[in-house]
Amino acid sequence: MATSSIFMAPKLRDRYGTYNSIYYVLSLLVAVLLIMGIFTSNQIVLIVSIIFSGILIGNNNTLLTTAMMDIGSKDRSTTSAAYNFIRFIGSAIAPLLATALGENIAPNLPFVLGGGYLC
């Protein structure tokens, strides 16, 4: 994740632009999440998908941070704090919600819902 964030995201941004790169990366992430939802019982597919999704998430993290800082107010510290608050709230809720859905309803549901929400 960190490697793609540092080395790949700037190249994507320079070649395709920040917003186009976000669109492409999120589109690929939707596809990967849906693949994980379909092949939840296949351990090899899950391992490869988790690695690939980490690369995508690393890129997306850098690209979204760049976009948020570009469109934010002149007070960069307030923009950064608000953006990170939203990210960290989602990061705190997601594992609990995904576990509850996966254990109580269906193991593939967190992946399918994640892909659906990104659409």
C-alpha distances in whole Angstrom, upper triangle without the diagonal:
4,6,5,6,9,10,10,11,14,15,15,16,19,20,20,20,18,20,20,16,15,18,17,13,15,17,15,13,17,18,15,16,20,19,18,21,24,23,22,24,23,20,19,18,16,14,14,13,11,8,9,9,5,5,8,7,4,8,10,9,10,13,14,15,16,19,20,21,23,24,25,28,29,28,25,25,26,24,20,22,23,19,18,20,20,16,17,20,18,15,19,21,18,18,22,23,21,22,26,25,24,27,30,30,28,24,23,24,21,19,22,22,19,19,22,21,19,22
4,6,5,6,9,10,10,12,14,15,16,18,20,20,20,18,20,21,17,17,20,19,15,17,20,18,17,20,21,19,20,24,23,22,25,27,26,26,28,26,24,23,22,20,18,17,17,14,12,13,12,9,8,10,9,6,9,11,10,10,13,14,14,15,18,19,19,21,24,24,27,28,27,23,23,24,22,19,21,22,19,17,20,20,17,17,21,19,17,20,22,20,20,24,25,23,25,28,28,27,30,33,33,31,28,27,27,24,22,25,25,22,22,25,24,22,25
4,5,5,6,7,9,11,12,14,15,17,18,19,20,18,21,21,17,17,20,18,15,18,20,18,17,21,22,19,21,24,24,23,26,28,27,27,29,27,24,23,22,21,18,17,17,15,12,12,13,10,8,11,11,8,9,12,12,11,14,16,16,17,19,21,21,23,25,26,29,30,29,25,25,27,25,22,24,25,22,20,24,24,20,21,24,23,20,23,26,24,23,27,28,26,28,31,31,30,32,35,35,33,30,28,29,26,24,27,27,24,24,27,26,23,26
4,5,5,5,6,9,10,10,12,14,15,16,16,15,17,17,13,14,16,15,12,14,17,15,14,18,19,17,18,22,21,21,24,26,25,25,28,26,24,22,21,20,18,16,15,14,11,10,11,8,6,8,9,5,6,9,10,9,11,14,14,15,17,19,20,21,23,24,28,28,28,24,25,27,24,21,24,24,21,20,23,22,19,20,23,22,20,23,25,22,23,27,27,25,27,30,30,29,31,34,34,31,28,27,27,24,22,24,25,21,21,24,23,20,23
4,6,6,5,8,10,10,11,14,15,16,15,13,16,16,13,13,16,15,12,14,17,16,15,19,20,18,19,23,23,22,25,27,27,27,29,28,26,25,23,22,20,18,17,16,14,13,12,10,8,9,8,4,5,8,7,6,8,11,11,11,14,16,16,18,20,21,24,25,24,21,21,23,20,18,20,21,17,16,20,19,16,18,21,19,18,21,23,21,22,26,26,25,27,30,29,29,32,34,34,32,29,27,28,24,23,25,25,21,21,24,23,20,22
4,6,6,7,9,11,12,13,15,16,16,15,18,18,15,15,19,18,15,18,20,19,18,22,23,22,23,26,26,26,29,31,30,30,33,31,29,27,26,25,23,21,20,19,16,16,16,13,11,12,12,8,8,11,10,8,11,13,12,12,16,17,17,18,21,22,25,25,25,21,22,24,21,19,21,23,19,18,22,22,19,20,24,23,21,24,26,25,25,29,30,28,30,33,33,32,35,38,37,36,33,31,31,28,26,29,29,25,25,28,26,23,26
4,6,6,7,9,11,12,13,15,15,15,18,18,14,16,19,17,15,18,20,18,19,22,23,21,23,26,26,26,29,31,30,30,33,31,29,26,25,25,23,20,20,19,16,15,16,14,11,12,13,10,9,12,13,10,12,15,15,14,17,20,19,20,23,24,27,27,28,24,25,27,24,22,25,26,22,22,25,25,22,24,27,25,24,27,29,27,28,31,32,30,32,35,35,34,37,39,39,37,34,32,32,29,27,29,30,26,25,28,27,24,26
4,6,5,6,9,10,11,12,13,12,15,14,11,12,15,13,11,15,17,15,15,19,19,18,21,23,23,23,26,28,28,28,31,29,27,25,23,23,21,19,18,18,15,13,14,12,9,10,11,9,7,10,11,10,10,14,14,14,16,19,19,19,22,24,27,28,28,24,26,27,24,22,25,26,22,22,25,24,21,23,26,24,23,27,28,26,27,30,30,28,31,34,33,32,35,38,37,35,32,29,30,27,25,27,27,24,23,26,25,21,23
4,5,5,6,9,10,10,10,9,12,12,8,10,13,12,10,13,15,14,15,18,19,18,20,23,23,24,26,28,28,28,31,30,28,27,25,24,23,20,19,18,16,14,14,13,10,9,10,8,5,8,9,6,6,10,11,10,12,15,15,16,18,20,23,24,25,21,22,24,21,19,22,22,19,19,22,21,19,21,24,22,21,25,26,24,25,29,29,27,30,33,32,31,35,37,36,34,31,29,29,26,24,26,26,22,21,24,23,19,21
4,5,5,6,9,10,9,9,12,13,10,12,15,14,13,16,18,18,18,21,23,22,24,27,27,27,30,32,32,32,35,33,32,30,28,27,26,24,23,22,20,18,18,16,13,13,14,11,8,11,11,8,8,12,12,10,12,15,15,15,18,20,23,23,24,20,22,24,21,19,22,23,20,20,24,23,21,23,26,25,24,28,29,27,29,32,32,31,33,36,35,35,38,40,40,38,35,33,33,30,28,29,29,26,25,27,26,22,24
4,5,5,6,8,9,10,13,12,10,13,15,14,13,16,18,17,18,22,22,22,24,26,26,27,30,32,31,32,35,33,32,29,28,27,26,23,22,22,20,18,18,17,14,13,15,13,10,13,14,11,11,14,15,13,15,18,18,18,20,23,26,26,27,24,26,27,24,23,26,27,23,24,27,26,24,26,29,27,26,30,32,29,31,34,34,32,35,38,37,36,39,42,41,38,36,33,34,31,28,30,30,27,25,28,27,23,24
4,6,5,6,7,8,10,9,6,9,11,10,10,13,14,14,15,18,19,19,21,23,24,25,27,29,29,30,33,31,30,28,26,26,25,22,21,21,19,16,16,16,13,11,13,12,8,10,13,10,9,12,14,12,13,17,17,17,19,22,25,26,27,24,26,27,23,22,25,25,22,23,26,24,22,25,27,25,25,29,30,27,29,32,32,30,33,36,34,34,37,39,38,36,33,31,31,28,26,27,27,24,22,24,24,20,21
4,6,6,5,5,8,8,6,9,11,11,11,14,16,16,17,20,21,21,23,25,26,27,29,31,32,32,35,34,33,31,29,28,27,25,23,23,21,19,18,18,15,13,15,13,10,10,12,10,7,11,12,9,10,14,14,13,16,18,21,22,24,21,23,24,21,20,23,23,20,21,24,23,21,24,26,25,25,28,29,28,29,33,32,31,34,36,35,35,38,40,39,37,35,32,32,29,27,28,28,24,23,25,24,20,21
4,6,6,8,11,11,9,12,14,14,14,17,19,19,20,23,24,24,26,29,29,30,32,34,34,35,38,37,36,34,31,31,30,27,26,26,24,21,21,21,18,17,18,16,13,14,16,13,11,14,15,12,13,17,16,15,18,20,23,24,25,22,25,26,23,22,26,26,23,24,28,26,24,27,30,28,28,32,33,31,33,36,36,35,38,40,39,39,42,44,43,41,39,36,36,33,31,31,31,28,27,29,27,24,25
4,6,9,11,10,9,12,14,12,13,17,17,17,19,22,22,23,25,27,28,29,31,33,33,34,37,35,35,32,30,30,29,26,25,26,24,21,21,21,18,16,18,17,14,15,17,15,13,16,17,15,15,19,19,18,20,23,26,27,28,26,28,29,26,25,29,28,25,26,30,28,26,29,32,30,30,33,34,32,34,37,36,35,38,40,39,38,42,44,42,40,38,35,35,33,30,31,31,28,26,28,27,23,24
4,7,8,6,6,9,10,9,11,14,14,15,17,19,20,21,23,25,26,27,29,30,31,33,36,34,34,32,29,29,29,26,24,25,23,20,20,20,17,15,17,17,13,14,16,14,11,14,16,14,14,17,18,16,18,21,25,26,27,25,27,28,25,24,27,27,23,25,28,26,24,28,30,28,28,32,32,30,32,35,34,33,36,38,36,36,40,42,40,38,36,33,33,30,28,28,28,25,23,25,24,20,20
4,6,6,6,9,10,11,12,14,15,17,18,20,21,22,24,26,27,28,30,32,33,34,37,36,35,33,31,30,30,27,25,26,24,22,21,21,18,16,17,16,13,13,15,13,9,12,14,11,10,14,15,13,14,18,21,22,24,21,24,25,21,21,24,24,21,22,26,24,22,26,28,26,26,30,31,29,31,34,33,32,36,38,36,36,40,41,40,38,36,33,33,30,28,28,28,25,23,25,24,20,20
4,6,5,6,9,10,11,12,14,16,16,18,20,21,22,24,26,27,28,30,31,32,35,34,34,32,30,29,29,26,24,24,23,20,19,19,17,14,15,14,11,10,12,10,6,8,10,8,7,10,12,10,12,15,18,19,21,18,21,21,18,17,21,20,17,19,22,20,19,22,24,22,23,27,27,26,28,31,30,29,33,35,33,34,37,39,37,36,34,31,31,28,26,26,26,22,21,23,21,17,18
4,5,5,6,9,10,11,12,14,15,16,19,20,21,23,24,26,27,29,30,31,34,34,33,32,29,28,29,26,24,24,24,21,19,20,18,15,15,15,12,10,13,12,8,9,11,10,7,11,13,11,12,15,18,20,22,20,22,22,18,18,21,20,17,19,22,19,18,22,23,22,23,26,26,25,27,30,29,28,32,33,32,32,36,37,35,34,33,30,29,26,24,24,24,21,19,20,18,15,15
4,5,5,6,9,10,11,12,14,15,17,19,20,21,23,24,26,27,29,30,33,32,32,31,28,27,28,25,23,23,23,19,18,19,17,14,15,16,12,11,14,13,10,11,14,13,11,14,16,15,15,19,22,24,26,23,26,26,22,22,25,23,20,22,25,22,21,24,26,24,24,28,28,26,29,31,30,29,32,34,32,32,36,37,35,34,32,29,28,26,24,24,24,21,19,20,19,15,15
4,5,5,6,8,10,11,12,14,15,16,18,20,21,22,24,26,27,28,31,30,29,28,25,25,25,22,20,20,19,16,15,16,13,11,12,12,9,8,11,11,7,10,13,11,11,14,16,15,16,19,23,24,26,23,25,25,21,21,24,23,19,21,23,21,19,23,24,22,22,26,26,24,26,30,28,27,30,32,31,31,34,36,34,32,31,28,27,25,22,23,23,20,18,19,19,15,15
4,6,5,6,8,10,10,12,14,15,16,18,20,21,22,24,25,26,30,29,28,27,24,23,24,22,19,19,19,16,14,15,13,10,10,11,8,6,9,10,6,7,11,10,9,12,14,14,15,17,21,23,24,21,23,23,19,18,21,20,16,18,20,18,16,19,21,18,19,23,23,21,23,26,25,24,27,29,28,28,31,33,31,30,28,25,24,22,20,20,20,16,15,17,15,12,13
4,6,5,6,9,10,11,13,14,15,17,19,20,21,23,24,25,29,28,28,27,24,23,24,22,19,20,20,17,15,16,15,11,12,14,11,9,13,13,10,10,14,14,12,15,17,17,17,19,23,25,27,24,26,26,22,22,24,22,19,20,23,20,18,22,23,20,21,24,24,22,24,27,25,24,28,29,27,28,31,32,30,29,27,24,23,21,19,19,18,16,14,15,14,10,10
4,6,5,6,9,10,11,12,14,16,17,18,20,21,23,24,27,26,26,25,21,21,22,19,17,18,18,14,13,15,13,10,12,13,11,10,13,14,11,12,16,16,15,17,20,19,20,22,26,28,29,27,28,28,25,24,26,25,21,23,25,22,20,23,25,22,22,26,26,23,25,28,26,25,28,30,28,28,31,33,31,29,27,24,24,22,19,19,19,16,14,16,16,12,12
4,5,5,6,9,10,11,12,14,15,16,18,20,21,22,25,24,24,22,19,19,19,17,14,15,14,11,10,11,10,6,8,10,7,6,10,11,9,11,14,14,14,16,19,19,20,22,26,28,28,25,27,27,23,22,24,23,19,20,22,20,17,20,22,19,19,23,23,20,22,25,24,22,25,27,25,25,29,30,29,27,25,22,22,19,17,17,18,14,13,15,15,11,12
4,5,5,6,9,10,10,12,14,15,16,18,20,20,24,23,23,22,19,18,19,17,14,15,15,12,10,12,12,8,9,11,10,7,11,13,11,11,14,15,14,16,19,19,19,21,25,27,28,25,26,26,22,21,23,22,18,19,21,18,16,19,20,17,17,21,20,17,20,23,21,19,23,25,23,23,26,28,26,24,22,19,19,17,14,14,14,11,9,11,11,7,8
4,5,5,6,9,10,11,13,14,15,17,19,20,23,22,23,22,19,18,20,17,14,16,16,13,11,14,13,10,12,14,13,11,14,16,14,14,18,18,17,19,22,22,22,24,28,31,31,29,30,29,26,25,27,25,22,23,24,21,19,22,23,20,20,24,23,20,22,25,23,21,24,26,23,23,27,28,26,24,22,19,19,17,14,14,14,12,9,11,12,8,8
4,5,5,6,9,10,11,12,14,15,16,18,21,20,20,19,15,15,16,14,11,13,13,10,9,12,11,8,10,13,11,11,14,16,14,15,19,19,19,21,24,24,24,26,30,32,33,30,31,31,27,26,28,27,23,23,25,23,20,23,24,20,20,24,23,20,21,24,23,20,23,26,23,22,26,28,26,23,21,18,19,17,14,14,15,13,10,13,14,10,11
4,5,5,6,9,10,10,12,14,15,16,19,18,18,18,14,13,15,13,10,10,12,9,6,9,10,7,8,11,11,9,12,15,14,14,17,19,18,20,23,23,24,25,29,31,31,28,29,29,26,24,26,24,21,21,23,20,17,19,20,17,17,20,19,16,17,21,19,17,20,22,20,19,23,25,23,21,19,16,16,14,11,11,12,9,7,11,11,8,10
4,5,5,6,9,10,10,12,14,15,19,18,19,19,15,14,16,15,11,13,15,12,10,13,13,10,11,15,14,12,15,18,17,16,20,21,20,21,24,25,25,26,30,33,33,30,31,30,27,26,27,25,22,22,24,20,18,21,21,17,18,21,20,16,18,21,18,16,19,21,18,18,22,23,21,19,17,14,14,12,9,9,10,8,4,7,9,6,7
4,6,5,6,9,10,11,12,14,17,16,17,17,13,13,15,13,10,12,14,11,10,14,14,11,13,16,16,15,18,20,19,19,22,24,23,24,27,28,28,30,33,36,36,33,34,34,30,29,31,29,26,26,27,24,22,24,24,21,21,24,23,19,20,23,21,18,21,23,20,19,23,24,22,19,18,14,15,14,10,10,12,10,7,10,12,10,10
4,5,5,6,9,10,10,12,15,14,14,13,10,9,11,10,6,9,10,8,7,11,11,10,11,14,15,14,17,19,19,19,22,24,23,25,27,28,29,30,34,36,36,33,34,33,30,29,30,29,25,25,26,24,21,23,23,20,19,22,21,17,18,21,19,16,19,21,19,17,21,23,21,18,16,13,14,13,9,10,12,10,8,12,13,11,12
4,5,5,6,9,10,10,14,14,14,14,11,10,12,12,8,9,12,10,8,12,13,11,12,15,16,15,17,20,19,19,22,24,23,24,27,28,28,30,33,36,36,33,33,32,29,28,29,27,24,23,24,22,19,21,21,17,17,19,18,14,15,18,16,13,16,18,15,14,18,19,17,15,13,10,10,9,5,6,9,7,5,9,11,10,11
4,5,5,6,9,10,13,13,15,15,12,11,14,13,10,12,15,13,11,15,16,14,15,19,19,18,20,23,22,22,25,27,26,27,30,31,31,32,36,39,38,36,36,35,32,31,32,30,27,27,27,24,22,24,24,20,20,22,21,17,18,20,18,15,17,19,16,15,18,20,17,14,13,9,10,10,6,5,9,8,6,8,11,11,11
4,5,5,6,8,11,10,12,12,8,9,12,11,8,11,13,12,11,15,16,14,16,19,20,19,21,24,24,24,27,28,28,29,32,33,33,35,38,41,41,38,38,38,35,33,34,32,29,29,30,27,24,26,26,22,22,24,23,19,19,22,20,16,18,20,18,16,19,21,19,15,13,10,12,12,8,9,12,11,9,12,15,14,14
4,5,5,5,9,9,10,10,7,6,9,10,7,9,12,11,10,13,15,14,15,18,19,19,21,24,24,24,26,28,28,29,32,33,33,34,38,40,40,37,37,36,34,32,32,31,28,27,28,25,23,24,24,20,19,22,20,16,16,19,17,13,15,17,15,13,16,18,16,13,10,7,10,10,6,8,11,10,10,13,15,14,16
4,6,5,9,10,12,13,10,9,13,13,10,12,15,15,13,16,18,17,17,21,22,21,23,26,25,25,28,30,29,30,33,34,34,35,38,41,41,38,38,37,34,33,33,32,29,28,28,26,23,24,24,20,20,22,20,16,16,18,16,12,14,16,13,11,14,16,13,10,8,5,7,8,5,5,9,9,9,11,13,14,15
4,6,8,9,12,13,10,10,14,14,12,14,17,16,15,19,20,19,20,23,24,23,25,28,28,28,31,33,32,33,36,37,37,38,42,44,44,41,41,41,38,36,37,35,32,32,32,29,27,28,28,24,24,25,23,20,20,21,19,16,17,19,16,13,16,18,15,12,10,7,10,11,9,8,12,13,11,13,16,17,17
4,5,5,8,9,7,7,11,11,10,12,15,15,15,18,20,19,20,23,24,24,26,29,29,29,31,33,33,34,37,38,38,39,43,46,45,42,42,42,39,37,38,36,33,32,33,30,28,29,29,25,24,26,24,21,20,22,20,17,17,19,17,14,17,19,16,13,10,8,12,13,10,11,14,15,14,16,19,19,20
4,6,7,10,8,7,10,12,10,11,15,15,15,17,20,19,20,23,24,24,25,28,29,28,31,33,33,33,36,38,38,39,42,45,44,41,41,40,38,36,36,35,32,31,31,29,26,26,26,23,22,23,22,18,17,19,17,14,14,16,14,11,13,15,14,10,7,6,10,10,9,10,13,14,14,16,18,19,20
4,6,9,9,8,11,13,13,14,17,18,18,20,22,22,23,26,27,27,28,31,32,32,34,36,37,37,40,41,42,42,46,48,47,45,44,44,41,39,39,38,35,34,34,32,29,30,29,26,25,26,24,21,19,21,20,16,16,18,16,13,14,16,15,12,9,9,13,14,12,14,17,17,18,20,22,23,24
4,6,6,6,9,10,11,12,15,16,16,18,20,21,22,24,26,26,28,30,31,31,34,36,36,37,39,41,41,42,46,48,47,44,44,44,41,39,39,39,36,34,35,33,30,30,31,27,26,27,26,23,21,23,22,19,18,21,19,16,17,20,19,15,12,11,15,16,14,15,19,19,18,21,23,23,24
4,6,5,6,9,10,10,12,14,15,17,19,20,21,23,25,25,26,29,30,30,32,34,35,36,38,40,41,41,45,47,46,43,42,42,40,38,38,37,34,33,34,32,29,29,29,26,24,26,25,22,20,22,22,18,18,21,19,16,17,20,20,16,13,13,16,16,14,17,20,19,19,22,24,24,25
4,5,5,6,8,10,11,12,14,16,17,18,20,21,23,24,26,28,29,30,32,34,34,35,38,39,40,41,45,47,46,43,42,43,40,38,38,38,35,33,35,33,29,30,31,28,26,27,27,24,22,24,24,21,21,24,22,19,21,24,23,20,16,15,19,18,16,18,21,20,20,23,25,24,25
4,6,5,6,8,10,10,12,14,15,16,18,20,21,22,24,26,26,27,29,31,32,33,35,37,38,39,42,44,44,41,41,41,38,36,37,36,33,31,33,31,27,28,29,26,24,26,26,22,21,23,23,19,20,22,21,18,20,23,22,18,15,13,16,16,13,15,18,17,16,19,22,21,22
4,6,5,6,9,10,10,12,14,15,16,18,20,20,21,24,25,25,27,30,30,31,33,35,36,37,40,42,41,38,38,38,35,33,34,33,30,28,30,28,24,25,26,22,21,22,22,18,17,20,19,16,16,19,18,15,17,20,19,16,12,11,14,13,11,13,16,15,15,18,20,19,21
4,5,5,6,9,10,11,13,14,15,17,19,20,21,23,25,25,27,29,30,31,33,35,36,37,40,42,41,38,37,38,35,33,33,33,30,28,30,28,25,25,26,23,21,23,23,20,18,21,21,18,18,21,20,17,19,23,22,19,15,15,17,16,14,17,19,17,17,21,22,21,23
4,6,5,6,9,10,11,12,14,16,17,18,20,22,23,24,26,28,29,30,32,33,35,36,39,41,41,37,37,38,35,32,33,33,30,28,30,28,25,26,27,24,22,25,25,21,20,23,23,20,21,24,23,20,22,25,25,21,18,16,19,17,15,17,20,18,17,20,22,20,22
4,5,5,6,8,10,10,12,14,15,16,18,20,21,21,24,25,26,27,30,31,32,33,37,39,38,35,35,35,32,30,31,30,27,26,28,25,22,23,24,21,19,22,22,18,18,21,20,17,18,21,20,17,20,23,22,19,16,14,16,14,11,14,16,14,13,17,18,16,18
4,5,5,6,9,10,10,12,14,15,16,18,20,20,22,24,25,26,28,30,31,31,35,37,36,33,32,33,30,28,28,28,25,23,25,23,20,20,22,19,17,19,19,16,15,18,18,15,16,20,19,16,19,22,22,19,15,14,16,14,11,14,16,14,14,17,18,17,19
4,5,5,7,9,10,11,13,14,15,17,19,20,21,23,25,26,28,29,31,31,35,37,36,32,32,33,30,28,29,29,25,24,26,25,21,22,24,21,18,21,22,19,18,21,22,19,20,23,22,20,23,26,25,23,19,18,20,17,15,18,19,17,16,20,21,19,21
4,5,5,6,9,10,11,12,14,16,17,18,20,22,23,24,26,27,29,30,34,35,35,31,32,32,29,27,29,28,25,24,26,24,21,22,24,21,19,22,23,19,19,23,22,19,21,24,23,21,24,27,26,23,20,18,19,17,14,17,18,16,15,18,19,17,19
4,5,5,6,8,10,10,12,14,15,16,18,20,20,22,24,25,26,27,31,33,32,29,29,29,27,24,26,25,22,21,23,21,17,19,20,17,16,19,19,16,16,19,19,16,18,21,20,19,22,24,24,21,18,16,17,14,12,14,15,12,12,15,16,13,16
4,5,5,6,9,10,10,13,14,15,16,18,20,21,22,24,26,26,30,31,31,27,27,28,25,23,24,24,20,19,21,20,16,17,19,17,14,18,19,16,16,19,20,17,19,22,22,20,23,26,25,23,20,18,19,16,14,17,18,14,15,18,18,16,18
4,6,5,6,9,10,11,12,14,16,17,19,20,22,23,25,26,29,31,30,27,27,28,25,23,25,25,21,20,23,21,18,19,22,19,17,21,22,19,19,23,23,21,23,26,25,24,27,29,29,26,23,21,22,19,17,19,20,17,16,20,19,17,19
4,5,5,6,9,10,10,12,14,15,16,18,20,21,22,24,27,29,29,26,26,27,24,21,23,23,19,19,21,19,16,18,20,17,16,20,21,18,19,22,22,19,22,25,24,23,26,28,27,25,22,20,21,18,15,17,18,14,13,17,16,13,15
4,5,5,6,9,10,10,12,14,15,16,18,20,21,22,25,27,26,23,23,24,21,19,20,20,16,15,18,16,13,14,17,14,13,16,17,15,16,19,19,17,20,23,22,21,24,27,26,24,22,20,20,16,14,17,17,13,13,16,15,12,15
4,5,5,7,9,10,11,13,14,16,17,19,20,21,25,26,25,22,22,23,20,18,19,20,16,15,18,17,14,15,18,16,14,18,20,17,18,22,22,20,23,26,25,24,27,30,29,28,25,23,23,20,18,21,21,17,17,20,19,16,19
4,5,5,6,9,10,11,12,14,16,17,19,20,23,25,25,21,22,23,20,18,20,20,17,16,20,18,15,17,20,18,17,21,22,20,21,24,24,23,25,28,27,27,30,32,31,29,27,25,25,22,19,21,21,18,17,20,19,15,18
4,5,5,6,8,10,10,12,14,15,16,18,21,23,23,20,21,21,18,16,18,18,14,14,17,15,12,15,17,15,15,18,19,17,19,22,22,21,23,26,25,25,28,30,29,28,25,23,23,20,18,19,19,15,15,17,15,12,15
4,6,5,6,9,10,11,12,14,16,16,20,21,21,17,18,18,15,13,15,15,11,11,14,13,10,12,15,13,13,16,18,16,18,21,21,20,23,26,25,25,28,30,30,28,26,24,24,20,19,21,20,16,17,19,17,14,17
4,6,5,6,9,10,11,12,15,15,19,20,19,16,17,18,15,13,16,16,13,12,16,15,13,15,18,17,16,20,21,20,22,25,25,24,27,29,29,29,32,34,33,32,30,28,27,24,22,24,24,20,20,22,20,17,20
4,5,5,6,9,10,11,13,14,18,19,20,16,18,19,15,14,17,17,13,14,17,16,14,17,19,18,18,21,22,21,23,26,26,25,28,30,29,30,33,35,34,32,30,28,27,24,22,24,23,19,19,21,19,16,18
4,5,5,6,8,10,11,12,15,17,18,15,16,16,12,11,14,13,10,11,14,12,11,14,16,15,15,19,20,19,21,24,23,23,26,28,27,28,31,33,32,31,29,27,26,23,21,22,21,18,18,19,17,14,16
4,5,5,6,9,10,10,14,15,15,12,13,13,10,8,11,11,8,9,13,12,10,13,16,15,15,19,20,20,22,25,25,24,27,29,29,30,33,34,34,33,31,29,28,25,24,25,24,20,21,22,20,17,20
4,6,5,6,9,10,13,14,15,12,14,15,11,10,14,14,11,13,16,15,14,17,20,19,19,22,24,23,25,28,28,28,31,33,32,33,36,38,37,36,34,32,31,28,26,28,26,23,23,24,22,19,21
4,6,5,6,8,12,14,15,12,15,15,11,11,14,14,11,13,16,15,14,17,19,18,19,23,24,23,26,28,28,27,31,32,32,33,36,37,36,35,34,31,30,27,26,27,25,22,22,23,20,17,19
4,5,5,6,9,12,12,10,12,11,7,8,11,10,7,10,13,12,12,15,17,16,18,20,22,21,24,27,26,26,30,31,31,32,35,36,35,35,33,31,30,27,26,27,25,22,22,23,20,18,20
4,6,5,8,9,10,7,9,10,7,7,11,11,9,11,14,14,14,17,19,19,20,23,24,24,27,29,29,29,32,34,34,35,38,39,39,38,36,35,33,30,29,30,28,25,26,27,24,21,23
4,6,8,9,11,9,12,13,10,11,14,14,12,15,17,17,17,20,22,22,23,26,27,27,29,32,31,32,35,36,36,37,40,41,40,40,38,36,35,32,31,31,30,27,27,27,24,22,23
4,7,9,11,10,13,12,9,11,14,13,11,15,17,16,17,20,21,21,23,25,26,26,29,31,30,31,34,36,35,36,39,40,39,39,38,36,34,31,30,31,29,26,26,26,23,21,22
4,7,8,7,10,9,5,8,11,10,9,13,14,14,15,18,19,20,22,24,25,25,28,30,30,31,34,35,35,36,39,40,39,39,38,36,34,31,31,32,29,26,27,27,24,22,24
4,5,6,9,8,6,10,12,11,12,15,16,16,18,20,21,22,24,26,27,28,31,33,32,34,36,37,37,39,42,43,42,42,41,40,38,34,34,35,32,30,31,31,27,26,27
4,6,9,9,8,11,13,13,14,17,18,19,20,22,24,25,26,28,30,31,34,35,35,36,39,40,40,42,45,46,45,45,44,43,41,37,37,38,36,33,34,34,31,29,31
4,6,6,7,9,10,11,13,14,16,17,19,20,22,23,25,26,28,29,32,33,34,35,37,39,39,41,43,44,44,44,43,42,40,36,36,38,35,32,33,34,30,29,31
4,5,5,6,8,10,10,12,14,16,16,18,20,21,22,24,26,27,29,31,32,33,35,37,37,38,41,42,42,42,41,39,37,34,34,35,33,30,31,32,28,27,29
4,5,5,6,9,10,10,12,14,15,16,18,20,21,22,24,26,28,29,30,31,34,35,36,37,39,41,41,41,40,39,37,33,34,35,33,30,31,32,29,27,30
4,5,5,6,8,10,10,13,14,15,17,19,20,21,23,24,27,28,29,30,33,34,34,36,38,39,39,40,39,38,36,32,33,34,31,28,30,31,27,26,28
4,6,5,6,9,10,11,12,14,16,17,18,20,22,23,25,27,27,28,31,32,33,34,37,38,38,38,37,35,33,30,30,31,29,26,27,28,24,23,25
4,6,5,6,8,10,11,12,14,16,16,18,20,21,23,25,26,27,29,31,31,33,35,36,36,36,35,34,32,28,28,30,28,25,26,27,24,22,25
4,6,5,6,9,10,10,12,14,15,16,18,20,22,23,24,26,28,29,30,32,34,35,35,35,34,33,32,28,29,30,28,25,27,28,24,23,26
4,6,5,6,9,10,11,13,14,16,17,19,21,22,23,24,27,28,28,30,32,33,33,34,33,32,30,26,27,28,25,23,25,25,21,21,24
4,5,5,6,9,10,11,12,14,16,17,19,21,21,22,25,26,27,28,31,32,32,32,30,29,27,24,24,25,23,20,22,22,19,18,21
4,5,5,6,8,10,10,12,14,15,17,19,20,21,23,25,25,27,29,30,31,31,29,28,27,23,23,25,23,20,22,23,20,19,22
4,6,5,6,9,10,11,12,14,17,18,18,20,22,23,24,26,28,29,29,30,29,28,26,23,24,25,23,20,22,23,20,19,23
4,6,5,6,9,10,11,12,15,16,16,18,20,21,22,24,26,27,27,27,26,25,23,20,21,22,19,17,19,20,16,16,19
4,6,5,6,9,10,11,13,15,15,16,19,20,21,22,24,26,26,26,24,24,22,18,19,20,18,15,17,19,15,15,18
4,5,5,6,9,10,12,13,14,16,18,19,20,21,23,25,26,26,24,24,22,19,20,22,19,17,19,21,18,17,21
4,5,5,6,9,11,12,12,14,16,17,18,20,22,23,23,24,23,23,21,17,19,21,18,16,19,20,16,17,20
4,5,5,6,9,10,10,12,14,15,16,17,20,21,21,21,20,20,17,14,15,17,14,12,15,16,13,13,17
4,6,6,7,9,10,11,13,15,16,17,19,20,21,21,20,19,18,14,15,18,16,13,16,18,15,15,19
4,6,7,8,9,11,12,14,15,17,18,19,21,21,20,20,19,15,17,19,17,15,19,20,17,18,22
4,6,6,6,9,10,11,12,14,16,17,18,18,18,18,16,13,15,17,14,13,17,17,15,16,20
4,6,5,6,8,10,10,12,14,15,16,16,15,15,13,9,11,14,11,10,13,14,12,14,17
4,6,5,6,9,10,10,12,14,15,15,13,14,13,10,12,15,13,12,15,17,15,17,20
4,6,5,6,9,10,11,12,14,15,14,15,13,11,14,16,14,14,17,18,17,19,22
4,5,5,6,8,10,11,11,12,12,13,11,8,12,13,11,11,15,15,14,16,19
4,5,5,6,8,10,10,10,9,10,8,5,8,11,9,9,13,14,13,15,18
4,5,5,6,8,10,10,9,11,10,8,11,13,13,13,16,17,17,19,22
4,6,5,6,8,9,10,12,10,9,13,14,13,14,17,18,17,20,22
4,6,5,5,7,7,9,6,6,10,11,10,11,14,15,15,17,19
4,6,6,5,4,7,6,6,9,11,11,12,15,16,16,18,20
4,6,6,6,10,10,10,13,14,14,16,18,19,20,22,24
4,6,8,11,10,11,14,15,15,17,19,19,20,23,24
4,7,9,7,10,13,12,12,15,17,17,18,21,22
4,6,5,8,10,10,11,14,15,16,17,19,21
4,6,7,8,10,11,13,14,16,17,19,20
4,6,6,6,9,10,11,12,14,16,17
4,5,5,6,8,10,10,12,14,15
4,6,5,6,9,10,10,12,14
4,6,5,6,9,10,11,13
4,5,5,6,9,10,11
4,5,5,6,9,10
4,5,5,6,9
4,6,5,7
4,5,5
4,5
4
